[in-house]
Amino acid sequence: MTRILFILIISILALESCKPTKKIQTAIITKKDTVTAPVANNAKEDSIRFISETYQSIIANQIKYTTFSAKMNVDYVDADDKKYNVNATLRMYKDSVVWVSVNAIFGIEGLRALITRDSVKILDKQNKFYTARSIGYLQEVSALPVNLTTLQDIIIGNAVFVDSNIISYSTFDNSISLLSIGKIFKNLVTLNENKLLLRMKLDDLDELRNRTGDLTYSDYEDKRGVNFAKLRKITFAEKKKLDVRLEFKQYNFNEDLTFPFSIPKNYKTN
């Protein structure tokens, strides 16, 4: 159940099918804007400008908020091909806390979690267990370089693991893709015509790990000037594969929130 909770939290995507390529341009660019691809000067400058503008649009479209709350449906298939369907309530305060309550059958709360900058606390209400770990626990259960900031960006729908070291780009009928190379992942980021995220395809630079992730986003809604993807899907694979589908039924920004988390006396420490 703990792993279900974590996968629920980090899932942010919706399936978007691949489109036929209309035009492909390549420009090898470092963080110092050094071009090594064999292209003419004008084409090189145009490529640098296009990549820079597109990358800056990703940054500009990051969702800015103070608090966020949501109710969502979660469909989850684990590594053993077991299927789960739960409802979850999520609340968070930027750079401070993520709070999650997971309900299973008949709306009974089965799990509650409180994640801060330095800790992960979980109440297993079905088995009456309390678990307290450092923030490093997120990386242990996910095998991803995740901290509170990264986790919140994933939840809210902001791009993650995108490096300014863009080595190529592709243009399609209604989308643009950038390929970035970071310290850990190669990330193929696809945007729609409005420069909103459609997909992030992650591949570990360490070939021995063979770690991949596929995050997709759809059903965007403009709510008070905030473009939010209500339907998400995540596929993560290394030694085993996990699939999660999230459907945000309700969500709100910048409301007053509480994060109740008390430990019953009869709970055992896990």
TAUR-V443773 format. One record per run of one state. SS is the DSSP state (@ for helix, = for strand, . for the rest). FROM is the first residue (numbers start at 1). LEN is the number of residues. Records with the same first field share a line. If there is no record, write none. Layout:
SS->FROM-LEN / FROM-LEN
This chain:
.->1-1 / 11-10 / 27-2 / 30-5 / 36-5 / 61-6 / 78-5 / 94-3 / 104-1 / 108-1 / 117-2 / 125-4 / 135-2 / 143-5 / 157-9 / 173-2 / 182-3 / 193-4 / 205-7 / 224-2 / 238-3 / 254-14 / 270-1
@->2-9 / 41-20 / 105-3 / 137-6 / 148-9
=->21-6 / 29-1 / 35-1 / 67-11 / 83-11 / 97-7 / 109-8 / 119-6 / 129-6 / 166-7 / 175-7 / 185-8 / 197-8 / 212-12 / 226-12 / 241-13 / 268-2
